[in-house]
């Protein structure tokens, strides 16, 4: 009996040692690649948004892997296409989850509402990209947003209209999707609070892709507004601008959201007219060390030192996640998620070392220092709702299809016009 018991105990002991040696059986203890899920809209209504994110993600992953990976492990990315749709995003997320991702990048404002409540139950960190105002007061533990809210974009639009264009009488033309209409409330609140007026019946919300918007154009311009606020997609815009032109109203500024930073939107108006009458919004890229370093990495990966829109924000998301994992010393999300704030929401005055690159961040952490990562998109300080702030550039296309900045609304001005408690 003793012999049989000894043999049994020996077998159990060996089994226990085999299980403990298997790194992937315990959260955070793996030795293979760290899996990054990319949940991007590569097709659908706005596939260019997916390309923006992909450019930043690839640059970030390349930078990290070139500097030893995370905890000695390389990052490995898997891309799933959301189609720019909240329902399709659910399927895409499930597809990514079969690869056991350590964290997710994306999706955009188009699809986040379809999947946002799935990350906390799965204990899956997510770095959403996009400015939808629906995330302004989110309380999700595992979801962070590394792009400024459209609420700040809306304030920038209002400030530009009033202080640069002297436009005190305006109308707006927005498609009736949640991503677009979420801008209306903060835009009109900011605009009217500082002296602007939205004219009667000039508050137009439409279904995209209709064959004509002639009646809406007539209402929009009935009171001779000084400028028009706008958000829709290029297809809808093409029809709208054609009607505007036929009714002889293509002679006032059209102030677009970040949709106006897309060449296809400028082509929808016509480059000659867009160079006179259309502006778009673009998060202001900083000129500091983080931005300069990012452009070098971006040039290595993509062959140009002119990064596309929002690529810097997605890049920073990758770096922040990697630094948080490094500080925690584990890929166990229940442990490193609490380090996300710690690696960015600090200051040099409090004894933290300011770093602008992943390599410098790792070196400082290994030296036992606390860090404050200030990246390509700015300070990256998350507030209590896991959101970041930022300044906004007003950009315009020229007749050759190139953009230039015509005005900048600084972060301090955005903050001054932001209602208390927002």
C-alpha positions as CSV (number, residue, x, y, z in Angstrom):
1,X,0.0,0.0,0.0
2,X,2.8,2.4,0.9
3,X,4.5,1.6,-2.4
4,X,1.4,2.4,-4.4
5,X,0.9,5.6,-2.5
6,X,4.5,6.7,-3.1
7,X,4.1,6.0,-6.8
8,X,0.9,8.0,-6.9
9,X,2.4,11.0,-5.1
10,X,5.4,10.9,-7.4
11,X,3.1,11.0,-10.5
12,X,1.1,14.0,-9.0
13,X,4.4,15.8,-8.2
14,X,5.7,15.4,-11.7
15,X,2.3,16.6,-13.1
16,X,2.4,19.7,-10.9
17,X,5.9,20.5,-12.1
18,X,4.9,20.1,-15.7
19,X,1.9,22.5,-15.2
20,X,4.1,25.1,-13.4
21,X,6.6,24.9,-16.3
22,X,3.9,25.7,-18.9
23,X,4.0,29.5,-19.0
24,X,0.9,29.9,-21.0
25,X,-1.3,28.1,-18.4
26,X,-1.0,31.1,-16.0
27,X,-2.1,34.6,-16.9
28,X,0.9,36.8,-17.5
29,X,3.4,33.9,-17.4
30,X,3.7,33.2,-21.2
31,X,7.0,33.1,-23.0
32,X,5.8,33.3,-26.6
33,X,4.8,36.4,-28.5
34,X,2.5,39.0,-26.9
35,X,-0.6,39.1,-29.0
36,X,-2.0,42.5,-30.1
37,X,-5.5,42.6,-31.5
38,X,-6.2,45.3,-34.1
39,X,-9.9,46.0,-34.4
40,X,-10.0,48.4,-37.3
41,X,-12.6,49.5,-39.9
42,X,-10.7,48.5,-43.1
43,X,-13.8,48.4,-45.3
44,X,-17.3,50.0,-45.1
45,X,-18.1,53.7,-45.1
46,X,-14.8,55.0,-43.8
47,X,-12.0,52.6,-44.6
48,X,-9.4,55.4,-44.5
49,X,-9.9,55.5,-40.7
50,X,-8.7,51.9,-40.5
51,X,-5.7,52.8,-42.5
52,X,-4.9,55.7,-40.1
53,X,-4.9,53.3,-37.2
54,X,-3.0,50.6,-39.0
55,X,-0.2,53.0,-39.8
56,X,0.2,54.0,-36.2
57,X,-0.1,50.4,-34.8
58,X,2.6,49.1,-37.2
59,X,5.0,51.9,-36.3
60,X,4.5,51.2,-32.6
61,X,4.9,47.5,-32.8
62,X,8.0,47.8,-35.0
63,X,9.5,50.3,-32.5
64,X,8.9,48.0,-29.5
65,X,10.2,44.9,-31.3
66,X,13.3,46.7,-32.4
67,X,14.0,47.5,-28.8
68,X,13.7,44.0,-27.3
69,X,10.0,43.6,-27.2
70,X,8.0,43.6,-23.9
71,X,9.5,41.6,-21.0
72,X,11.8,40.0,-23.6
73,X,8.8,38.9,-25.8
74,X,8.0,40.2,-29.3
75,X,4.7,41.7,-30.2
76,X,2.6,39.9,-32.8
77,X,-0.4,41.7,-34.4
78,X,-3.6,40.2,-35.7
79,X,-6.0,42.4,-37.7
80,X,-9.8,42.0,-37.8
81,X,-12.0,44.2,-40.0
82,X,-15.1,45.7,-38.3
83,X,-16.5,47.0,-41.6
84,X,-17.2,50.3,-39.8
85,X,-20.3,48.6,-38.3
86,X,-21.1,48.0,-34.6
87,X,-22.7,44.6,-35.3
88,X,-19.8,43.4,-37.5
89,X,-17.4,44.6,-34.8
90,X,-18.8,42.0,-32.4
91,X,-17.9,39.3,-34.9
92,X,-14.5,40.8,-35.5
93,X,-13.8,41.0,-31.8
94,X,-14.8,37.3,-31.3
95,X,-12.4,36.4,-34.1
96,X,-9.6,38.3,-32.4
97,X,-10.3,36.6,-29.1
98,X,-9.6,33.2,-30.6
99,X,-6.0,34.4,-30.7
100,X,-6.0,35.2,-27.0
101,X,-4.9,38.9,-27.4
102,X,-3.2,40.6,-24.5
103,X,-4.7,43.9,-25.5
104,X,-6.8,45.4,-28.3
105,X,-6.2,48.5,-30.4
106,X,-9.4,50.1,-31.7
107,X,-12.1,50.2,-32.8
108,X,-13.2,53.6,-34.0
109,X,-16.1,55.8,-33.1
110,X,-18.2,54.1,-35.7
111,X,-18.3,50.7,-33.9
112,X,-17.2,51.2,-30.3
113,X,-20.7,51.2,-28.9
114,X,-21.3,47.7,-30.3
115,X,-18.4,46.2,-28.3
116,X,-17.5,48.5,-25.4
117,X,-19.2,46.5,-22.8
118,X,-17.4,43.3,-23.7
119,X,-14.0,44.3,-22.5
120,X,-14.5,44.5,-18.8
121,X,-16.1,41.1,-18.4
122,X,-13.3,39.6,-20.5
123,X,-10.7,41.5,-18.5
124,X,-9.3,42.5,-21.9
125,X,-7.6,46.0,-22.1
126,X,-8.7,48.1,-25.0
127,X,-7.4,51.3,-26.4
128,X,-10.2,52.8,-28.5
129,X,-9.4,55.5,-31.1
130,X,-12.0,58.1,-32.2
131,X,-13.7,61.1,-30.7
132,X,-17.3,60.1,-30.2
133,X,-18.8,62.1,-27.4
134,X,-20.6,59.0,-26.1
135,X,-17.3,58.0,-24.4
136,X,-16.9,61.3,-22.6
137,X,-17.9,59.9,-19.2
138,X,-17.2,56.2,-19.6
139,X,-16.5,54.2,-16.5
140,X,-15.1,51.0,-18.1
141,X,-12.1,49.8,-16.1
142,X,-10.4,48.2,-19.1
143,X,-11.1,50.8,-21.8
144,X,-8.9,53.8,-22.5
145,X,-9.2,56.4,-25.3
146,X,-5.9,58.0,-26.6
147,X,-7.6,60.4,-28.9
148,X,-9.3,63.7,-27.8
149,X,-13.1,63.7,-27.6
150,X,-15.2,65.2,-30.4
151,X,-16.4,67.5,-27.6
152,X,-13.0,69.2,-27.8
153,X,-13.1,69.1,-31.6
154,X,-16.6,70.8,-31.4
155,X,-15.3,73.5,-29.2
156,X,-12.4,74.1,-31.6
157,X,-14.9,74.5,-34.5
158,X,-17.0,77.0,-32.6
159,X,-13.9,79.0,-31.5
160,X,-12.6,79.1,-35.0
161,X,-15.9,80.3,-36.4
162,X,-16.3,83.1,-33.9
163,X,-12.7,84.3,-33.4
164,X,-11.2,83.8,-36.8
165,X,-14.1,84.0,-39.2
166,X,-16.3,86.3,-37.2
167,X,-19.2,84.0,-38.1
168,X,-22.0,84.8,-35.6
169,X,-24.9,83.4,-37.7
170,X,-24.5,79.8,-38.7
171,X,-26.4,76.7,-39.8
172,X,-25.3,73.0,-39.7
173,X,-25.7,70.0,-41.9
174,X,-25.0,66.7,-40.2
175,X,-25.8,63.1,-41.2
176,X,-28.1,61.4,-38.6
177,X,-25.6,58.7,-37.5
178,X,-24.6,58.6,-33.8
179,X,-21.0,59.3,-34.6
180,X,-21.9,62.6,-36.3
181,X,-24.8,63.8,-34.2
182,X,-22.8,63.4,-31.1
183,X,-20.9,66.5,-32.1
184,X,-24.0,68.7,-32.4
185,X,-24.7,69.2,-28.7
186,X,-21.2,70.4,-27.6
187,X,-20.8,72.4,-30.8
188,X,-24.0,74.3,-30.5
189,X,-23.6,74.7,-26.7
190,X,-20.1,76.2,-27.1
191,X,-21.0,78.3,-30.2
192,X,-24.1,79.9,-28.6
193,X,-22.5,80.3,-25.2
194,X,-19.9,82.6,-26.7
195,X,-22.2,84.8,-28.9
196,X,-23.1,82.6,-31.9
197,X,-26.6,81.9,-33.2
198,X,-27.8,78.8,-35.1
199,X,-30.5,80.2,-37.4
200,X,-34.1,79.0,-37.3
201,X,-34.6,75.9,-39.4
202,X,-30.9,75.8,-40.3
203,X,-30.2,72.8,-38.0
204,X,-30.3,70.1,-40.7
205,X,-29.8,66.3,-39.9
206,X,-30.2,64.0,-42.9
207,X,-30.1,60.3,-43.8
208,X,-26.9,59.6,-45.7
209,X,-26.8,58.6,-49.4
210,X,-30.0,60.2,-50.5
211,X,-30.3,61.2,-54.2
212,X,-30.9,64.9,-53.4
213,X,-30.7,67.3,-50.6
214,X,-32.1,70.3,-52.5
215,X,-34.9,71.0,-50.0
216,X,-32.5,70.8,-47.0
217,X,-30.1,73.2,-48.8
218,X,-32.9,75.7,-49.3
219,X,-33.8,75.6,-45.6
220,X,-30.1,75.8,-44.6
221,X,-29.5,79.0,-46.6
222,X,-32.9,80.7,-46.1
223,X,-31.4,83.1,-43.5
224,X,-28.1,83.8,-45.3
225,X,-25.8,82.2,-42.7
226,X,-22.2,83.4,-42.4
227,X,-20.9,79.8,-42.2
228,X,-22.0,76.2,-42.1
229,X,-20.9,73.5,-39.7
230,X,-20.9,70.0,-41.2
231,X,-20.2,66.3,-40.9
232,X,-21.1,63.5,-43.3
233,X,-19.3,61.1,-45.6
234,X,-17.8,61.9,-49.0
235,X,-20.6,60.3,-50.9
236,X,-23.3,62.2,-49.2
237,X,-21.2,65.4,-49.3
238,X,-20.9,65.1,-53.1
239,X,-24.6,65.1,-53.5
240,X,-25.0,67.9,-51.0
241,X,-22.4,70.2,-52.5
242,X,-23.8,69.6,-56.0
243,X,-27.1,71.0,-54.8
244,X,-25.4,73.8,-53.0
245,X,-23.6,74.8,-56.2
246,X,-26.8,74.6,-58.3
247,X,-28.5,76.9,-55.8
248,X,-25.6,79.4,-55.9
249,X,-24.7,79.0,-52.2
250,X,-21.1,77.8,-52.5
251,X,-19.8,81.1,-51.2
252,X,-19.6,80.8,-47.4
253,X,-17.1,78.9,-45.2
254,X,-17.9,75.2,-44.5
255,X,-16.4,74.2,-41.2
256,X,-16.1,70.4,-41.1
257,X,-15.1,68.0,-38.4
258,X,-12.1,65.7,-38.9
259,X,-14.0,64.3,-41.9
260,X,-12.8,67.5,-43.6
261,X,-9.2,66.3,-43.3
262,X,-9.9,63.6,-45.9
263,X,-9.0,64.3,-49.5
264,X,-12.1,62.5,-50.7
265,X,-14.2,65.1,-48.9
266,X,-12.3,67.9,-50.6
267,X,-12.8,66.2,-53.9
268,X,-16.6,66.0,-53.1
269,X,-16.7,69.8,-53.1
270,X,-14.0,70.1,-55.8
271,X,-10.5,71.0,-54.9
272,X,-10.7,74.5,-56.4
273,X,-13.7,75.4,-54.2
274,X,-12.4,73.4,-51.2
275,X,-9.3,75.5,-51.2
276,X,-11.4,78.6,-50.7
277,X,-14.4,77.4,-48.6
278,X,-13.8,74.2,-46.8
279,X,-11.8,73.5,-43.6
280,X,-11.4,70.4,-41.5
281,X,-10.2,69.6,-38.0
282,X,-7.1,67.6,-37.2
283,X,-5.6,67.0,-33.7
284,X,-2.5,69.2,-33.5
285,X,0.6,67.1,-33.6
286,X,3.1,68.4,-31.0
287,X,6.6,69.6,-32.0
288,X,8.4,68.0,-29.0
289,X,10.7,65.1,-28.7
290,X,7.9,62.4,-28.7
291,X,6.6,63.7,-32.1
292,X,10.1,64.0,-33.6
293,X,11.0,60.5,-32.6
294,X,7.7,59.1,-33.9
295,X,8.2,60.7,-37.3
296,X,11.6,58.9,-37.6
297,X,10.1,55.5,-36.7
298,X,7.1,56.2,-39.1
299,X,9.5,57.1,-41.9
300,X,11.4,53.8,-41.4
301,X,8.2,51.8,-41.5
302,X,6.2,53.7,-44.1
303,X,8.8,55.6,-46.2
304,X,7.6,59.1,-45.3
305,X,8.0,61.5,-42.4
306,X,4.5,62.8,-42.8
307,X,2.3,60.6,-40.6
308,X,-1.4,60.2,-41.5
309,X,-4.1,61.5,-39.2
310,X,-4.5,59.7,-35.8
311,X,-1.5,57.4,-36.5
312,X,0.3,59.1,-33.6
313,X,-2.5,58.4,-31.2
314,X,-2.6,54.7,-32.1
315,X,1.2,54.6,-31.9
316,X,1.1,56.0,-28.4
317,X,-1.6,53.5,-27.4
318,X,0.8,50.6,-28.2
319,X,3.7,52.2,-26.3
320,X,1.5,53.0,-23.2
321,X,0.3,49.4,-23.1
322,X,3.9,48.1,-23.4
323,X,5.2,50.4,-20.7
324,X,2.3,49.4,-18.4
325,X,3.1,45.7,-18.9
326,X,6.8,46.4,-18.3
327,X,6.1,48.3,-15.1
328,X,3.8,45.5,-13.8
329,X,6.3,42.8,-14.8
330,X,3.5,40.7,-16.2
331,X,1.0,40.4,-19.0
332,X,-1.8,39.5,-16.6
333,X,-4.3,42.2,-17.4
334,X,-5.8,42.3,-13.9
335,X,-2.4,43.5,-12.7
336,X,-1.0,45.7,-15.5
337,X,-4.3,47.6,-16.2
338,X,-3.7,49.6,-13.0
339,X,-0.3,50.7,-14.4
340,X,-1.7,52.4,-17.4
341,X,-2.4,55.6,-15.5
342,X,0.8,55.3,-13.6
343,X,3.1,55.4,-16.6
344,X,1.4,58.6,-18.1
345,X,-0.3,60.5,-15.3
346,X,2.7,61.7,-13.5
347,X,5.0,64.7,-13.6
348,X,8.6,65.6,-13.4
349,X,7.8,67.8,-10.4
350,X,6.6,64.8,-8.5
351,X,9.9,63.0,-9.0
352,X,8.9,61.0,-12.1
353,X,11.2,60.8,-15.1
354,X,9.7,62.2,-18.2
355,X,10.3,59.9,-21.2
356,X,9.4,60.3,-24.9
357,X,10.3,56.9,-26.3
358,X,9.6,53.2,-25.4
359,X,13.3,52.4,-25.0
360,X,13.9,55.3,-22.6
361,X,10.8,54.3,-20.6
362,X,12.0,50.7,-20.2
363,X,15.5,51.9,-19.2
364,X,14.0,54.2,-16.6
365,X,11.7,51.4,-15.2
366,X,14.6,49.0,-15.0
367,X,16.6,51.6,-13.1
368,X,13.8,51.6,-10.5
369,X,12.4,55.0,-11.6
370,X,8.8,56.0,-12.0
371,X,8.0,57.5,-15.4
372,X,5.8,60.0,-17.1
373,X,5.5,59.0,-20.8
374,X,4.8,62.0,-23.1
375,X,4.4,60.6,-26.6
376,X,3.8,61.5,-30.2
377,X,0.3,62.9,-29.6
378,X,1.1,64.9,-26.5
379,X,1.0,64.4,-22.7
380,X,-1.3,61.4,-22.9
381,X,-2.6,62.2,-19.4
382,X,-5.9,60.3,-18.9
383,X,-8.6,61.9,-16.8
384,X,-11.0,60.0,-14.5
385,X,-13.0,58.9,-17.5
386,X,-9.9,57.5,-19.3
387,X,-9.9,60.3,-21.8
388,X,-7.1,62.6,-23.0
389,X,-7.2,66.3,-24.0
390,X,-5.5,68.1,-26.9
391,X,-5.3,71.1,-29.1
392,X,-6.8,71.2,-32.7
393,X,-5.6,72.4,-36.0
394,X,-7.9,73.8,-38.6
395,X,-6.6,72.4,-42.0
396,X,-7.4,73.1,-45.6
397,X,-6.6,71.5,-48.9
398,X,-5.0,73.4,-51.7
399,X,-5.7,72.9,-55.4
400,X,-3.1,70.2,-55.6
401,X,-4.7,68.1,-52.8
402,X,-2.1,69.0,-50.1
403,X,-3.2,70.2,-46.7
404,X,-1.9,73.0,-44.6
405,X,-2.8,74.4,-41.2
406,X,-4.7,77.7,-41.3
407,X,-5.4,78.1,-37.6
408,X,-4.7,76.4,-34.3
409,X,-6.9,76.3,-31.2
410,X,-4.6,75.5,-28.3
411,X,-5.3,73.0,-25.6
412,X,-5.5,75.8,-23.0
413,X,-8.2,77.5,-25.0
414,X,-10.2,74.3,-25.4
415,X,-10.0,73.8,-21.7
416,X,-11.2,77.4,-21.0
417,X,-14.3,76.8,-23.2
418,X,-15.0,73.4,-21.7
419,X,-18.0,73.5,-19.3
420,X,-17.1,72.7,-15.7
421,X,-17.6,69.0,-14.9
422,X,-17.2,67.8,-18.5
